[in-house]
Amino acid sequence: MPRFRPLFTTTVWTALAVLVLPAHAADPSSGGATYQRLCAQCHGSRGVPVLPVAPDFSAPTALMKGDGALLAVIRDGRGAMPAYQGQLKERDMLDVVAHLRTLRGRR
Ligand code: HEC
């Protein structure tokens, strides 16, 4: 039934995409490794800032902004916060944001 093959192929790829794509959702554990390597020196390993002007990610009111706004700060930098565009991929930045969300209220 060669006539049905294209439909079959599309169905298989769609099913594969549905199965595989959730594994690519932001990964807080990969983000945690990046955070400890690049961010903890200022933001503290648990989000309590080492650098006094850095925001406290462990505060219950921290990180009320959306992922896009946080991503923009990580990408472009702000004040004493360095820009990571070119150094981190978009995916790595999203993983770090997912990790940041685990720090809130932990203190
Ligand atoms: C050299 C010190 C330093 C390093 C390294 C650093 N930051 Fe920052 N970060 C800051 C400072 C200072 C601010 C506050 C900037 C401002 O508003 O003036 C900040 C702000 C932020 C904000 C904005 C928070 C908000 O509520 O608006 C995010 C998100 C952030 N940093 C994430 C990161 C991530 C992720 C990394 C590592 C990839 C990182 N930072 C590395 C110093 C640093």
Residues whose N, C-alpha, C, O or C-beta is under 5 A from the ligand:
A	BS01	HEC	L38 C39 C42 V53 A54 P55 L63 L70 V73 I74 R78 G79 A80 M81 P82 V96
